[in-house]
Amino acid sequence: MLDANCPNCGAPIRFRSNDLPVKVCDYCHSSVLRTGGNLQAIGKIAEVPDDVSPMQLGVRGRDGAHSFELIGRVRWRYADGAWNEWLALFDDGSTGWVGESMGRYMMLRQVDDDALAPVVVDHIKAGQPIAIDTLITIGGVDYAVTDSKQVTCVASEGELPFNAPLGLTATSIDLMTPDGECASIQKDQGGEVEAYVGRYMSLAELNATGLRSFEGWPMPAAARA
């Protein structure tokens, strides 16, 4: 954990993981890049627009044997809508992403680079289209493509593994298995391809606490801590 001051406005900022190089200042919304012990403001970040979501930074939960806290968010937009990706920092120092779209949640963890066949990576890097229902093997498991789209970052907040300014683009591919396991493949603006696997989970299954309340949404009793 590193406590420091924003190089743009001087406000206190905190990096909770040595593996996360970017922090969006809560006060001036500058993106602060950490390189070793040096901090650099690398641009302003658009504020995340209000949305109907019970999630917020600081929500705590559990996945299996490990607890986590949501410490960052990227909001992505595409032709038919938008969704949130929340960065979860686990008690063992690892991270995962909680995807949130239309009231559904998925917990995803990044897999090793060799989990995807090189021919698949090359195909995606080249920008070749991938048809719906195409089978892609990730880590020895066959997933069917359910969606493939171009997405743009609307805004970001908190601590992140990469800089996510307004207008950042990516390719996002969603996949599922017949028994409901899910996966995501993303090609970033620089052409790098990463794969994530996980499953859909309810708020109860995430053991989520510290949720944001808003009018018209009955917060589960177990989530009010």
C-alpha positions in Angstrom: 0.0 0.0 0.0 1.3 3.5 -0.9 -0.1 6.7 0.4 0.8 9.8 -1.7 -0.5 13.0 -3.1 -1.9 13.7 -6.5 0.8 15.4 -8.6 -1.9 17.6 -10.2 -4.0 18.9 -7.2 -2.2 17.7 -4.1 -5.1 15.6 -2.8 -4.3 12.4 -0.9 -4.3 9.3 -3.0 -3.8 5.6 -2.1 -2.4 2.7 -4.2 -3.4 -0.5 -2.5 -1.6 -2.9 -4.8 1.9 -2.8 -6.2 0.6 -4.4 -9.4 -1.8 -1.6 -10.3 0.0 1.4 -11.8 -2.9 3.8 -12.4 -5.1 5.7 -9.9 -7.8 8.2 -10.8 -7.7 11.0 -8.3 -11.1 11.3 -6.5 -10.8 15.1 -6.4 -9.5 16.4 -9.7 -10.1 13.2 -11.8 -6.5 13.2 -13.1 -5.2 9.8 -14.1 -2.0 9.3 -12.0 0.6 6.8 -13.3 3.0 5.2 -10.8 6.4 4.2 -12.1 8.5 2.9 -9.2 8.3 5.7 -6.6 7.5 8.4 -9.2 3.9 9.7 -9.8 2.9 11.5 -13.0 -0.5 13.0 -13.9 -1.1 11.8 -17.5 -4.5 13.4 -18.3 -8.0 14.1 -17.0 -10.5 11.3 -16.8 -14.2 11.8 -17.5 -16.4 11.3 -14.5 -18.5 8.1 -14.5 -22.1 9.1 -15.3 -24.9 8.1 -12.9 -26.4 4.8 -13.6 -28.9 2.5 -11.9 -26.4 0.2 -10.2 -26.1 -1.0 -6.6 -22.3 -1.4 -7.1 -19.8 1.2 -6.0 -16.2 1.5 -5.0 -15.7 -0.1 -1.6 -18.2 -2.9 -2.0 -16.9 -6.0 -0.4 -17.6 -9.6 -1.2 -16.3 -13.1 -1.4 -15.5 -15.6 -4.1 -14.8 -19.0 -2.7 -12.2 -18.9 0.0 -11.1 -15.3 -0.7 -12.7 -12.0 0.1 -12.4 -8.9 -2.2 -13.1 -5.2 -2.4 -14.1 -3.3 -5.5 -11.4 -0.7 -6.0 -11.8 0.5 -9.7 -14.3 0.7 -12.5 -14.3 1.1 -16.3 -17.5 1.9 -18.0 -17.7 0.7 -21.6 -20.2 1.7 -24.3 -21.1 0.0 -27.6 -23.8 0.4 -30.2 -26.6 -1.2 -28.2 -25.8 0.0 -24.6 -23.2 0.1 -21.9 -21.8 -1.9 -19.0 -19.5 -1.7 -16.0 -16.4 -3.6 -15.3 -15.4 -3.4 -11.6 -11.9 -4.3 -10.5 -11.8 -6.6 -7.5 -8.8 -6.7 -5.2 -8.6 -10.0 -3.3 -7.2 -10.6 0.1 -4.3 -12.6 -1.4 -3.3 -9.7 -3.6 -4.7 -11.0 -6.9 -7.3 -9.2 -8.9 -10.4 -10.1 -10.9 -13.2 -8.3 -12.7 -16.9 -8.2 -11.8 -18.8 -7.5 -15.0 -22.2 -5.8 -14.6 -24.7 -5.6 -17.3 -28.5 -5.2 -17.1 -28.6 -6.5 -13.5 -26.5 -9.5 -14.2 -23.0 -10.1 -12.7 -20.1 -12.2 -13.7 -16.8 -12.8 -11.8 -13.9 -13.1 -14.3 -10.2 -13.9 -13.7 -7.5 -13.5 -16.3 -5.9 -16.7 -17.6 -2.3 -17.2 -18.8 -1.3 -16.2 -22.3 -1.0 -19.8 -23.5 -4.6 -20.6 -22.6 -5.6 -19.4 -26.1 -4.2 -21.1 -29.2 -1.8 -18.9 -31.1 -4.0 -19.2 -34.2 -6.9 -17.7 -32.3 -4.8 -14.9 -31.0 -3.4 -14.1 -34.4 -7.0 -14.1 -35.9 -8.2 -11.6 -33.3 -5.1 -9.4 -33.6 -5.6 -9.2 -37.3 -9.2 -7.9 -36.7 -10.8 -10.8 -38.5 -14.5 -11.3 -37.7 -15.6 -14.1 -35.4 -19.1 -15.5 -36.1 -21.6 -16.2 -33.3 -21.5 -19.8 -32.0 -17.8 -20.2 -33.1 -16.2 -22.6 -30.6 -13.0 -21.3 -29.0 -11.0 -23.3 -26.5 -9.6 -21.5 -23.5 -7.5 -23.4 -21.0 -8.8 -26.7 -22.4 -12.5 -25.7 -22.1 -14.7 -25.1 -25.2 -16.7 -21.9 -25.2 -19.1 -20.7 -27.8 -19.0 -17.0 -29.0 -22.2 -15.2 -28.0 -21.2 -11.7 -29.0 -18.4 -9.7 -30.6 -18.3 -5.9 -30.6 -16.3 -2.8 -30.7 -16.4 -0.8 -27.5 -15.4 2.6 -26.2 -14.5 3.7 -22.7 -17.0 6.3 -21.3 -15.2 6.9 -18.1 -13.2 5.3 -15.3 -12.5 5.7 -11.6 -10.4 4.2 -8.7 -7.3 2.0 -9.1 -6.7 0.2 -12.5 -4.2 -1.9 -14.2 -4.2 0.4 -17.3 -5.1 4.0 -18.2 -8.7 4.2 -19.3 -9.4 7.7 -20.7 -12.5 8.8 -22.5 -12.4 7.4 -26.0 -10.2 4.3 -25.4 -11.3 1.6 -27.8 -11.2 -2.2 -27.6 -12.7 -5.3 -29.1 -14.8 -7.4 -26.7 -15.8 -11.0 -27.3 -18.2 -12.8 -25.0 -18.4 -16.6 -24.7 -20.3 -19.2 -22.8 -20.3 -23.0 -22.2 -23.5 -25.1 -22.3 -23.5 -25.3 -18.5 -23.3 -21.5 -18.0 -19.6 -20.9 -17.5 -18.6 -17.6 -19.2 -15.5 -16.1 -20.7 -14.3 -12.8 -22.3 -11.6 -12.1 -24.8 -10.5 -8.5 -25.2 -8.1 -6.9 -27.7 -6.9 -3.5 -26.5 -6.1 -0.4 -28.5 -2.5 -1.5 -28.8 -3.5 -4.9 -30.2 -2.7 -7.1 -27.2 -5.2 -10.0 -26.6 -6.2 -11.2 -23.1 -8.7 -13.8 -22.0 -10.7 -14.1 -18.8 -12.9 -17.0 -17.5 -15.4 -17.2 -14.8 -19.1 -17.6 -14.1 -22.3 -15.6 -13.6 -23.1 -14.9 -10.0 -25.9 -13.2 -8.1 -25.3 -10.5 -5.5 -26.1 -13.1 -2.9 -23.5 -15.5 -4.3 -20.9 -12.6 -4.4 -21.7 -12.0 -0.7 -21.8 -8.3 -1.6 -22.0 -5.8 1.2 -21.7 -2.0 1.2 -24.0 -1.6 -1.8 -25.4 1.7 -3.0 -29.0 2.2 -2.3 -31.3 4.1 -4.7 -35.0 4.7 -5.0 -37.0 1.8 -6.3 -34.5 -0.9 -5.5 -35.1 -3.1 -2.4 -31.6 -3.8 -1.0 -31.2 -7.4 0.2 -31.0 -7.5 4.0 -27.7 -9.4 3.9 -26.1 -6.6 1.8 -26.8 -3.8 4.2 -23.6 -4.2 6.2 
